[in-house]
Amino acid sequence: MTGIVAYCRPGFENDCAAELQDKTAMLGIYGYCQTQPQQGYVLYVCQPEEADHLAKKLNLKELMFTRQFFVVLVQLNELPLQDRVGAIQVALLDDELSEKFPGVKPAGDIRVETPDTNDGKELSKFCRKFTVPLRQGLRKIDWLTVKESDRRPTLHAFFLSNQQVLIGYSYSFNQSPWLMGIPRLRSPSDAPSRSTLKLDEAFQVFVPEHEREERISSGMNAVDLGASPGGWTYQLVRRGMMVQAVDNGPMAPSLLETGQVKHIQEDGFKYRPKKKNVTWLVCDMVEKPARVGELMTSWLIDGDCKETIFNLKLPMKKRYAAVAEYLTQIKQTLVEQGSGKFELQAKQLYHDREEVTVHIRWL
């Protein structure tokens, strides 16, 4: 089997597959997807040279439902429990691999991963222990550089069971920086709600590390629409921002005591700031996605914020098609009524559930 493996949230395999079919067709490649419910990944089957082309040109940042993807080199279904490393070495020493996938060997690093499922969680402890011996074994056969290198492709050992593994690679310029595409965040003990992790993850996913000091800094003004009880406001406060928390519901007293939060008891759909000095607008209101998208777009067009992060709730069945339609409408409105270039990103984050998080900013 040749093609790519895309990691996704269990239950969203069909949405991940629909998006892959759409995006790969735009690149002139017409493979097909293999999916099973709740398996946490999608197989996109195509020719080796097409898969390598996708590894370079299928922009991970533009995929909403894919956390990480890699090109499949080899699939092993009956690994011997006594010598898994040896079996993987033999498979990778096949001369045909070097012919089909030139330029991959040696890779700069190895990631040993599993699907984000209950079975995958059971395998994760094994994967952690297996990483070191596998890395050593791959260096012995010159499939890994002696020292880790981010200038070379990354190998992935994607374990489906303790005897079944997919070995593949991704390019360093088009991959998630996190194992399994999941940033590991701890919920702060003093945060008003667990939803706080959504915004924490969004900042890390959407704002490159080298730009965070400039774009997310102390003293900035921010607005949180639908703020109660303050999970998202908490993330703005911890980054030193002055926050207008808009919600008729109560806010956590600990946030109000910081002196950085002004609680405005108004309808989030009607409120607008008096001054045009807001950098960040965030919103996690439980509302129809089309209505939320229109509200965020109007704030940007009217100059009431420079950047926004918001969630679109997904109660519908064909979620990819619906979100793609909402985002197309937002882009059209910004092009027609906006005053400049903009950047739009959308991702189903690890800490999201039935929703997609969107980030838009003026350039």
Buried (B, 14 or more C-beta within 10 A) or exposed (E): EBBBBBBBBBEBBBBBBBBBBEBBEEEEBEBEBBBEEEBBBBBBBBEBEBBBBBBEBBEBEEBBBBBBBBBBBBBBEEBEEEEBBEBBBEBBEEEEBEEBBEEBBBBBBBBBBBBBBEBBEEBBEBBEEBBEEBBEBBBEBEBBBEEEBEEBBBBBBBBBEBBEBBBBBBBBEBBBEBBBBBBEBEBBEEBBBEBBBBBBBBBBBBBEEEEEEEBBEEEBBBBBBBBBBBBBBBBBBBBEBBBBBBBEEEBBEBBBEEEBBEBBEBEBBEBEBEEEEBBBBBBBBEBEBBEBBBBBBEBBBEEBBBBBBBBBBBEEEEBBEBBBBBBEBBBEBBEEEBEEEBEEBBBBBBBBEBBBBBBBBBE
